[in-house]
Structures are given as C-alpha cells and as structure tokens.
Amino acid sequence: MSDSDYFEFGIAHDRRYTLEHLWLQLLDEKDGTVKIGMSEFIRADFGDVVRVILPHPQDNSEFLIDEEGTDDDGEEEESKPKKPSSGDEIGIGELLVTIRTVSDRILINSPFPCKVLELNGEVEDNADLANDDAFGDGWFLIVKPHEFDEDQYLDAGEYIEYLNEL
C-alpha cells in the first residue's frame, strides 16, 4: 500500500491476532475451541478478497452415505457423531487458508497444531463476507488447538502497534 493510499479498517477488541493478520477468538475456555478469521488489514493492504480456500479433509470417507441406514446387526442406526478423520488435523506451519485478493494470493499457515471442527463454507461460496463482515459472518474455521496459549498472540493494542510499524 503506497503512502497516498488510505483505507479505513476496524480492529475487534475481543480477539487476539497473529503476525499473519488472522484473528483468534476463544469460544470456550473449557474445551479450548477457537474461531479463526482474517483481520480487515488484509483487505486494506492487498485489496478486496475475491476467493477464500479453506482446508478440507483429505479423507473423503466422511462424505460417503450409508444408503442402507442400518448397522452391522441389521438394526436401524442411530445418529452417531462421526469419528474425526486424519485429514482434519493441521500441524503448526501447515497451510491453513488461502486468500485470493484482486492483486495477490496469500497463503496463511496455521499458528498452532489443531483439529478442524467446522469450516465456514459460506465464506468460500461468497468471499464478500470476508470483505464486508470479517469479524462476524466472514470467519473461516473453528478449531480445537492441541497447544494454545492466548497470551502468545497480540491483543488489540499490541496489534495496532504492530500495524503502525509496517
């Protein structure tokens, strides 16, 4: 972004931030789930987001449908929670999300090892959610980190200081 460019963007004060401009929101202290999205700074620095590509399980067996609807004993199967597949695991430094903007492609790696619990497919279908509501409906995924220390990430004030140094 050149010195003559001016783009106003917000910072959510109830989040933590990574140096790669992801926001992290601890959803439940008890089970440690974290919602992840992008800071509005990405849009300010690189332009409008035109596509978001999220990590999908490499094991597609979870998408197979049991047409019979019965278990091995021939009895009607109750709705059981699906066992996690190995494709849901993301290690530290592995690709977490790819963001395509009008001018660039941004690859963002995972700041911590985690298990993917939920993907926001709506943001993949409609990248404008990331542009228009980055801290709301434009979130990317919900994960359960294997190692997560909230204090090692920037709070809103520290993130603003970091942005001023760029």
Buried (B, 14 or more C-beta within 10 A) or exposed (E): EEEEEEEEEEBBEEBBBBEBBBBBBBBEEEEBBBBBBBBBBBBBBBBBBBEBBBBBBEEEEEEEEEEEEEEEEEEEEEEEEEEBBEBBBBEEEEEBBBBBBEEEEBEBBBBBBBEBBEBBEEBBEBBBBBBBBBBEBBBBBBBBBBEBEEEEBBBBEEBEEBBEEE
